[in-house]
């Protein structure tokens, strides 16, 4: 790999003092927005990918191949480390090896696997089951072997759902075993109090991670409480998904009820702002680099990038303003 790997970047962020945030993306666009907001690490959310990819709940319906392809688009869209939610690894230790190997090959910064029985379900849902501790240990060992063959700096996370199935003692026992097997951090699903959390942090010899979901099983700890307890890594799976779902519902309902295009326009970003988000500037630069001057003149009337941008923006703004004026004139009549 050329330069610093994404695994190395993630590892450095995880080793710095303070609580590291893991806002989660469910597609490339949400990943771009997380990066633009300035976060150091981008997580993927299996819950959100299941919802956005197939419109179904997080109960193990998304296959390994589908997840790999979605993660590939996320990794390709950003320049920050992506920490992959790889569910259970999609089978036994051999499946975990193959999954981690391929996530590393596409440039992931980290991969996290969990100790649920496959097909798994969202950690905040009822009816979970967990595999034997020793089976999970072998999965972690196979994950470590795979990452060492591609990017030795890749961060391996191990999640345990034992708290709601087998109790706090099982969480600590498993966390210690997972750390010994090579997990760089242990993600504990839904600890139930600050006392529990402090004991978990004290007992397991690697950084502790957890998540907070509105309405989920984890108590609504504050960031300050998590820092006080010594939690290192906080996943925020719904930071993009839930607000996006609400905004889409509101926009659709508003237009259905009012048929007001002007109001609809005010509810989102503008045409030019969105084009900027998805990187139109870079593609214009490439177009200038690989096109002849004659072709550019024929297309745009100029071969200067800034002039192309200004003309395009001016044309769209003028057309929109003209449309608004016609609408206002019609209302006055």
VOPAGU-2260 file (C-alpha; in pm, 1 decimal, decimal comma):
REM VOPAGU-2260
SITE   aa  ch    i         X         Y         Z
SITE  UNK   A    0       0,0       0,0       0,0
SITE  UNK   A    1     128,3     348,0     -86,9
SITE  UNK   A    2     151,8     607,3     187,6
SITE  UNK   A    3     -27,2     579,7     519,1
SITE  UNK   A    4    -300,3     317,1     520,1
SITE  UNK   A    5    -651,1     389,8     637,4
SITE  UNK   A    6    -589,6     132,8     909,6
SITE  UNK   A    7    -294,1     335,5    1033,3
SITE  UNK   A    8    -499,1     657,3    1030,2
SITE  UNK   A    9    -779,1     490,7    1225,5
SITE  UNK   A   10    -536,2     338,3    1474,3
SITE  UNK   A   11    -374,9     676,4    1538,5
SITE  UNK   A   12    -716,0     835,2    1600,4
SITE  UNK   A   13    -808,6     554,7    1838,8
SITE  UNK   A   14    -484,2     594,0    2032,7
SITE  UNK   A   15    -516,2     968,8    2088,8
SITE  UNK   A   16    -656,5    1086,3    2424,0
SITE  UNK   A   17   -1027,8    1153,0    2450,8
SITE  UNK   A   18   -1352,2    1004,5    2324,9
SITE  UNK   A   19   -1351,2     921,1    1953,5
SITE  UNK   A   20   -1681,7     952,6    1769,7
SITE  UNK   A   21   -1798,9     710,8    1501,0
SITE  UNK   A   22   -2087,8     871,4    1310,7
SITE  UNK   A   23   -2228,9     609,8    1076,0
SITE  UNK   A   24   -2297,1     626,3     704,4
SITE  UNK   A   25   -2546,8     413,7     518,9
SITE  UNK   A   26   -2435,6     517,3     168,9
SITE  UNK   A   27   -2168,8     722,7      -8,2
SITE  UNK   A   28   -2355,1    1052,7      21,8
SITE  UNK   A   29   -2402,0    1024,9     397,5
SITE  UNK   A   30   -2031,9     934,4     426,3
SITE  UNK   A   31   -1936,6    1248,2     232,5
SITE  UNK   A   32   -2147,7    1460,6     467,6
SITE  UNK   A   33   -1986,0    1302,2     774,8
SITE  UNK   A   34   -1642,3    1376,0     634,1
SITE  UNK   A   35   -1738,5    1733,7     550,8
SITE  UNK   A   36   -1857,3    1782,7     908,2
SITE  UNK   A   37   -1500,1    1713,0    1019,7
SITE  UNK   A   38   -1519,3    1372,9    1190,8
SITE  UNK   A   39   -1201,2    1165,3    1194,4
SITE  UNK   A   40   -1358,7     823,2    1145,2
SITE  UNK   A   41   -1665,9     713,9     951,6
SITE  UNK   A   42   -1855,8     404,4    1057,3
SITE  UNK   A   43   -2092,2     198,8     848,2
SITE  UNK   A   44   -2426,8      94,2     988,9
SITE  UNK   A   45   -2566,7    -246,3     902,8
SITE  UNK   A   46   -2902,6    -125,4    1031,1
SITE  UNK   A   47   -2896,6     174,4     799,1
SITE  UNK   A   48   -2765,5     -20,6     502,1
SITE  UNK   A   49   -3041,8    -278,6     538,6
SITE  UNK   A   50   -3297,5       3,0     545,6
SITE  UNK   A   51   -3155,2     201,7     254,1
SITE  UNK   A   52   -3046,4     -88,3      32,7
SITE  UNK   A   53   -3343,2    -323,8      57,0
SITE  UNK   A   54   -3595,3    -135,4     271,9
SITE  UNK   A   55   -3597,9    -406,1     538,6
SITE  UNK   A   56   -3508,6    -431,6     910,3
SITE  UNK   A   57   -3166,1    -530,2    1039,0
SITE  UNK   A   58   -3230,0    -903,8    1083,0
SITE  UNK   A   59   -2955,9   -1053,4     866,7
SITE  UNK   A   60   -3120,4   -1008,8     526,8
SITE  UNK   A   61   -2827,7    -825,7     363,3
SITE  UNK   A   62   -2569,2   -1070,1     228,2
SITE  UNK   A   63   -2192,0   -1042,3     248,4
SITE  UNK   A   64   -2164,4    -958,2    -121,5
SITE  UNK   A   65   -2423,7    -681,7     -96,2
SITE  UNK   A   66   -2251,2    -538,2     210,1
SITE  UNK   A   67   -1907,5    -549,9      46,1
SITE  UNK   A   68   -2034,9    -357,7    -255,8
SITE  UNK   A   69   -2210,2     -92,5     -45,9
SITE  UNK   A   70   -1899,9     -49,4     171,9
SITE  UNK   A   71   -1682,9     -23,6    -139,8
SITE  UNK   A   72   -1883,8     277,4    -257,7
SITE  UNK   A   73   -1855,5     439,6      85,5
SITE  UNK   A   74   -1478,9     386,0     109,8
SITE  UNK   A   75   -1428,6     520,6    -242,9
SITE  UNK   A   76   -1623,6     839,9    -168,0
SITE  UNK   A   77   -1417,3     966,2     126,9
SITE  UNK   A   78   -1060,7    1019,5     242,6
SITE  UNK   A   79   -1116,5     928,1     609,6
SITE  UNK   A   80   -1090,6     579,3     760,9
SITE  UNK   A   81   -1408,4     374,7     733,5
SITE  UNK   A   82   -1480,1     132,6    1019,6
SITE  UNK   A   83   -1697,1    -145,2     876,3
SITE  UNK   A   84   -1987,4    -310,1    1054,7
SITE  UNK   A   85   -1939,3    -664,5     923,3
SITE  UNK   A   86   -2219,7    -822,3    1128,5
SITE  UNK   A   87   -2110,7   -1172,3    1238,0
SITE  UNK   A   88   -1865,8   -1211,6     951,3
SITE  UNK   A   89   -2133,9   -1399,6     753,4
SITE  UNK   A   90   -2059,1   -1750,3     875,8
SITE  UNK   A   91   -1778,9   -1933,4    1052,8
SITE  UNK   A   92   -1412,6   -1840,0    1101,6
SITE  UNK   A   93   -1336,7   -1906,6     733,8
SITE  UNK   A   94   -1612,6   -1670,9     625,0
SITE  UNK   A   95   -1477,5   -1409,5     865,9
SITE  UNK   A   96   -1129,2   -1447,8     717,4
SITE  UNK   A   97   -1265,1   -1393,1     365,7
SITE  UNK   A   98   -1483,8   -1099,3     467,4
SITE  UNK   A   99   -1204,9    -917,0     653,6
SITE  UNK   A  100    -955,9    -989,8     374,5
SITE  UNK   A  101   -1183,0    -829,1     116,4
SITE  UNK   A  102   -1284,8    -533,3     331,1
SITE  UNK   A  103    -913,3    -468,0     381,4
SITE  UNK   A  104    -851,5    -500,3       6,0
SITE  UNK   A  105   -1101,2    -223,5     -73,7
SITE  UNK   A  106    -931,5      10,9     173,1
SITE  UNK   A  107   -1133,6      -9,6     494,1
SITE  UNK   A  108    -970,8     131,8     806,3
SITE  UNK   A  109   -1132,0    -115,5    1045,2
SITE  UNK   A  110   -1366,3    -412,7    1054,1
SITE  UNK   A  111   -1589,8    -510,6    1344,9
SITE  UNK   A  112   -1751,9    -850,0    1393,5
SITE  UNK   A  113   -1999,6    -962,2    1658,4
SITE  UNK   A  114   -2081,5   -1273,4    1858,6
SITE  UNK   A  115   -2446,2   -1314,9    1763,4
SITE  UNK   A  116   -2584,4   -1624,8    1594,3
SITE  UNK   A  117   -2635,2   -1569,9    1219,9
SITE  UNK   A  118   -2875,5   -1445,1    1096,4
SITE  UNK   A  119   -2817,6   -1167,2    1345,1
SITE  UNK   A  120   -3044,1    -879,7    1436,8
SITE  UNK   A  121   -3003,1    -524,0    1553,7
SITE  UNK   A  122   -2846,2    -528,7    1899,5
SITE  UNK   A  123   -3138,1    -334,5    2045,0
SITE  UNK   A  124   -3397,7    -588,1    1930,2
SITE  UNK   A  125   -3534,7    -873,3    2140,5
SITE  UNK   A  126   -3468,6   -1239,2    2063,9
SITE  UNK   A  127   -3091,4   -1228,8    2019,6
SITE  UNK   A  128   -2872,6   -1536,0    2055,9
SITE  UNK   A  129   -2495,1   -1554,5    2092,5
SITE  UNK   A  130   -2241,5   -1811,0    1976,8
SITE  UNK   A  131   -2002,5   -1983,8    2223,9
SITE  UNK   A  132   -1714,4   -1768,4    2341,3
SITE  UNK   A  133   -1451,3   -2002,2    2196,7
SITE  UNK   A  134   -1614,0   -1990,3    1854,3
SITE  UNK   A  135   -1596,5   -1612,3    1856,7
SITE  UNK   A  136   -1233,5   -1624,5    1964,5
SITE  UNK   A  137   -1153,5   -1830,6    1654,4
SITE  UNK   A  138   -1337,2   -1576,3    1439,8
SITE  UNK   A  139   -1125,0   -1295,1    1583,6
SITE  UNK   A  140    -807,4   -1494,0    1524,6
SITE  UNK   A  141    -905,4   -1550,5    1163,1
SITE  UNK   A  142    -983,6   -1178,5    1124,4
SITE  UNK   A  143    -637,5   -1092,6    1255,7
SITE  UNK   A  144    -476,6   -1336,4    1011,8
SITE  UNK   A  145    -664,4   -1183,9     719,2
SITE  UNK   A  146    -576,7    -825,6     805,5
SITE  UNK   A  147    -209,3    -912,9     856,0
SITE  UNK   A  148    -199,7   -1035,0     496,2
SITE  UNK   A  149    -335,3    -707,7     354,8
SITE  UNK   A  150    -289,9    -422,3     602,3
SITE  UNK   A  151    -138,0    -509,5     941,6
SITE  UNK   A  152    -257,0    -170,8    1072,4
SITE  UNK   A  153    -624,6    -249,0    1003,9
SITE  UNK   A  154    -822,9    -214,7    1326,9
SITE  UNK   A  155   -1021,5    -520,8    1435,7
SITE  UNK   A  156   -1321,0    -461,5    1659,0
SITE  UNK   A  157   -1512,6    -731,4    1846,1
SITE  UNK   A  158   -1869,0    -673,8    1958,5
SITE  UNK   A  159   -2043,8    -873,3    2227,3
SITE  UNK   A  160   -2420,7    -890,0    2267,1
SITE  UNK   A  161   -2386,7   -1096,9    2584,1
SITE  UNK   A  162   -2528,4    -836,7    2824,7
SITE  UNK   A  163   -2894,2    -897,0    2740,6
SITE  UNK   A  164   -2847,6   -1271,6    2683,8
SITE  UNK   A  165   -2604,2   -1397,7    2948,0
SITE  UNK   A  166   -2542,3   -1106,1    3184,7
SITE  UNK   A  167   -2262,2    -871,8    3287,0
SITE  UNK   A  168   -2013,2   -1140,9    3396,6
SITE  UNK   A  169   -2032,0   -1298,1    3051,4
SITE  UNK   A  170   -1960,2    -957,7    2894,3
SITE  UNK   A  171   -1641,7    -919,8    3095,3
SITE  UNK   A  172   -1532,7   -1280,3    3039,7
SITE  UNK   A  173   -1586,5   -1251,8    2667,7
SITE  UNK   A  174   -1429,5    -906,2    2643,7
SITE  UNK   A  175   -1108,5   -1031,5    2801,5
SITE  UNK   A  176   -1099,1   -1333,8    2569,9
SITE  UNK   A  177   -1164,3   -1122,4    2261,9
SITE  UNK   A  178    -887,3    -880,9    2355,8
SITE  UNK   A  179    -646,3   -1169,3    2408,8
SITE  UNK   A  180    -739,2   -1309,6    2066,4
SITE  UNK   A  181    -633,3    -984,7    1900,7
SITE  UNK   A  182    -929,9    -744,4    1903,8
SITE  UNK   A  183    -810,4    -383,7    1911,1
SITE  UNK   A  184   -1129,4    -267,5    2080,9
SITE  UNK   A  185   -1433,7    -436,0    2233,8
SITE  UNK   A  186   -1777,1    -302,4    2156,6
SITE  UNK   A  187   -2027,0    -377,2    2434,2
SITE  UNK   A  188   -2389,5    -367,9    2328,7
SITE  UNK   A  189   -2628,5    -200,0    2571,7
SITE  UNK   A  190   -2461,3    -179,8    2915,6
SITE  UNK   A  191   -2732,4     -85,9    3163,9
SITE  UNK   A  192   -2575,6     159,7    3409,5
SITE  UNK   A  193   -2274,3     379,7    3470,8
SITE  UNK   A  194   -2150,4     138,0    3736,6
SITE  UNK   A  195   -2159,7    -144,4    3481,5
SITE  UNK   A  196   -1984,0      68,9    3227,0
SITE  UNK   A  197   -1704,8     165,9    3463,8
SITE  UNK   A  198   -1654,2    -198,0    3562,1
SITE  UNK   A  199   -1639,5    -302,9    3196,2
SITE  UNK   A  200   -1380,9     -35,0    3116,2
SITE  UNK   A  201   -1174,2    -133,6    3419,8
SITE  UNK   A  202   -1192,2    -508,6    3350,6
SITE  UNK   A  203   -1128,2    -537,2    2975,1
SITE  UNK   A  204    -770,6    -447,7    2870,0
SITE  UNK   A  205    -849,7    -276,6    2537,2
SITE  UNK   A  206   -1051,3      35,4    2449,5
SITE  UNK   A  207   -1425,8       1,4    2506,7
SITE  UNK   A  208   -1683,0     108,5    2250,2
SITE  UNK   A  209   -2060,3     127,2    2256,7
SITE  UNK   A  210   -2343,1     298,3    2073,0
SITE  UNK   A  211   -2635,1     522,2    2157,6
SITE  UNK   A  212   -2962,1     487,8    1963,6
SITE  UNK   A  213   -3265,5     708,4    2039,2
SITE  UNK   A  214   -3517,8     477,5    2205,6
SITE  UNK   A  215   -3268,5     187,6    2217,6
SITE  UNK   A  216   -3164,0     -38,9    2504,4
SITE  UNK   A  217   -2858,6     160,6    2606,7
SITE  UNK   A  218   -2948,6     425,4    2866,9
SITE  UNK   A  219   -2916,7     782,5    2732,7
SITE  UNK   A  220   -2570,1     845,3    2874,2
SITE  UNK   A  221   -2425,5    1189,0    2803,4
SITE  UNK   A  222   -2092,7    1237,6    2631,5
SITE  UNK   A  223   -1953,5    1371,9    2959,4
SITE  UNK   A  224   -2063,1    1056,9    3145,2
SITE  UNK   A  225   -1902,9     833,8    2883,2
SITE  UNK   A  226   -1577,8    1027,6    2905,8
SITE  UNK   A  227   -1586,5    1005,4    3284,2
SITE  UNK   A  228   -1636,2     628,2    3264,6
SITE  UNK   A  229   -1338,2     593,3    3031,0
SITE  UNK   A  230   -1523,8     486,1    2716,6
SITE  UNK   A  231   -1296,6     536,8    2417,9
SITE  UNK   A  232   -1514,3     499,1    2108,7
SITE  UNK   A  233   -1877,2     600,4    2059,3
SITE  UNK   A  234   -2076,2     479,8    1761,1
SITE  UNK   A  235   -2371,3     697,7    1654,9
SITE  UNK   A  236   -2550,5     478,0    1401,4
SITE  UNK   A  237   -2856,1     693,1    1331,1
SITE  UNK   A  238   -2693,8    1035,8    1306,8
SITE  UNK   A  239   -2758,1    1054,4     931,7
SITE  UNK   A  240   -3032,7     795,9     877,5
SITE  UNK   A  241   -3303,2     916,0    1116,2
SITE  UNK   A  242   -3278,2    1289,8    1035,0
SITE  UNK   A  243   -3272,1    1209,1     662,2
SITE  UNK   A  244   -3582,6     991,2     694,1
SITE  UNK   A  245   -3765,1    1264,8     885,0
SITE  UNK   A  246   -3665,4    1533,2     634,2
SITE  UNK   A  247   -3784,3    1323,6     340,3
SITE  UNK   A  248   -4114,8    1249,3     510,3
SITE  UNK   A  249   -4169,7    1617,6     585,4
SITE  UNK   A  250   -4086,0    1728,1     231,5
SITE  UNK   A  251   -4309,5    1465,9      71,5
SITE  UNK   A  252   -4598,8    1538,4     306,3
SITE  UNK   A  253   -4561,4    1912,3     258,7
SITE  UNK   A  254   -4574,5    1891,7    -118,7
SITE  UNK   A  255   -4859,7    1640,2    -117,7
SITE  UNK   A  256   -5063,7    1880,3      96,5
SITE  UNK   A  257   -4961,6    2217,6     -49,5
SITE  UNK   A  258   -4834,5    2149,7    -404,0
SITE  UNK   A  259   -4601,4    2443,6    -329,5
SITE  UNK   A  260   -4276,0    2403,2    -527,7
SITE  UNK   A  261   -4126,6    2719,4    -377,8
SITE  UNK   A  262   -4172,1    2586,6     -25,5
SITE  UNK   A  263   -4029,3    2251,6    -133,6
SITE  UNK   A  264   -3717,2    2424,5    -264,6
SITE  UNK   A  265   -3667,6    2598,1      70,1
SITE  UNK   A  266   -3666,9    2264,6     255,7
SITE  UNK   A  267   -3342,2    2138,2     108,2
SITE  UNK   A  268   -3006,7    2242,1     -31,7
SITE  UNK   A  269   -2993,7    2420,5    -365,8
SITE  UNK   A  270   -2904,0    2266,4    -700,1
SITE  UNK   A  271   -2554,6    2418,7    -694,5
SITE  UNK   A  272   -2494,0    2326,0    -329,6
SITE  UNK   A  273   -2581,8    1963,5    -398,4
SITE  UNK   A  274   -2359,5    1951,1    -706,8
SITE  UNK   A  275   -2076,6    2081,0    -490,8
SITE  UNK   A  276   -2141,5    1807,9    -231,2
SITE  UNK   A  277   -2101,1    1532,0    -487,5
SITE  UNK   A  278   -1783,9    1681,5    -633,1
SITE  UNK   A  279   -1883,2    1836,4    -965,6
SITE  UNK   A  280   -1581,4    2068,4    -943,8
SITE  UNK   A  281   -1334,9    1780,7    -957,8
SITE  UNK   A  282   -1509,4    1632,0   -1260,7
SITE  UNK   A  283   -1508,5    1967,9   -1437,8
SITE  UNK   A  284   -1132,1    1987,7   -1378,5
SITE  UNK   A  285   -1084,6    1640,1   -1525,1
SITE  UNK   A  286   -1301,7    1733,5   -1820,8
SITE  UNK   A  287   -1079,6    2033,6   -1888,4
SITE  UNK   A  288    -767,5    1820,9   -1855,2
SITE  UNK   A  289    -879,3    1552,6   -2099,5
SITE  UNK   A  290   -1081,5    1752,1   -2353,1
SITE  UNK   A  291    -957,5    1952,0   -2649,7
SITE  UNK   A  292   -1001,4    2327,1   -2648,3
SITE  UNK   A  293   -1228,8    2298,6   -2950,1
SITE  UNK   A  294   -1457,9    2053,6   -2769,6
SITE  UNK   A  295   -1477,4    2275,8   -2461,7
SITE  UNK   A  296   -1559,5    2583,1   -2670,7
SITE  UNK   A  297   -1831,1    2387,4   -2848,4
SITE  UNK   A  298   -1978,5    2267,8   -2518,1
SITE  UNK   A  299   -1939,2    2573,5   -2296,3
SITE  UNK   A  300   -1823,0    2865,9   -2509,3
SITE  UNK   A  301   -1503,5    2887,0   -2300,6
SITE  UNK   A  302   -1216,2    2667,6   -2182,7
SITE  UNK   A  303   -1181,3    2839,8   -1842,9
SITE  UNK   A  304   -1308,7    2643,0   -1544,7
SITE  UNK   A  305   -1431,4    2937,5   -1337,7
SITE  UNK   A  306   -1610,9    3083,0   -1636,2
SITE  UNK   A  307   -1787,0    2749,9   -1697,5
SITE  UNK   A  308   -1897,7    2738,7   -1332,7
SITE  UNK   A  309   -2021,6    3098,6   -1334,5
SITE  UNK   A  310   -2214,6    3056,4   -1658,6
SITE  UNK   A  311   -2379,6    2734,5   -1546,9
SITE  UNK   A  312   -2483,4    2883,8   -1213,2
SITE  UNK   A  313   -2602,9    3205,9   -1373,6
SITE  UNK   A  314   -2814,1    3022,7   -1629,1
SITE  UNK   A  315   -2989,1    2804,9   -1371,5
SITE  UNK   A  316   -3046,6    3096,2   -1132,5
SITE  UNK   A  317   -3191,2    3311,4   -1408,6
SITE  UNK   A  318   -3427,1    3037,1   -1520,5
SITE  UNK   A  319   -3542,8    2973,4   -1163,7
SITE  UNK   A  320   -3599,2    3345,3   -1097,8
SITE  UNK   A  321   -3789,8    3378,3   -1423,9
SITE  UNK   A  322   -4008,5    3085,0   -1325,2
SITE  UNK   A  323   -4075,6    3240,3    -984,4
SITE  UNK   A  324   -4167,2    3573,0   -1150,3
SITE  UNK   A  325   -4412,1    3401,3   -1382,3
SITE  UNK   A  326   -4568,3    3230,1   -1082,8
SITE  UNK   A  327   -4600,6    3560,1    -895,0
SITE  UNK   A  328   -4754,0    3730,9   -1196,7
SITE  UNK   A  329   -5005,7    3451,7   -1234,8
SITE  UNK   A  330   -5103,5    3479,4    -865,5
SITE  UNK   A  331   -5162,5    3854,8    -898,5
SITE  UNK   A  332   -5393,2    3799,3   -1195,3
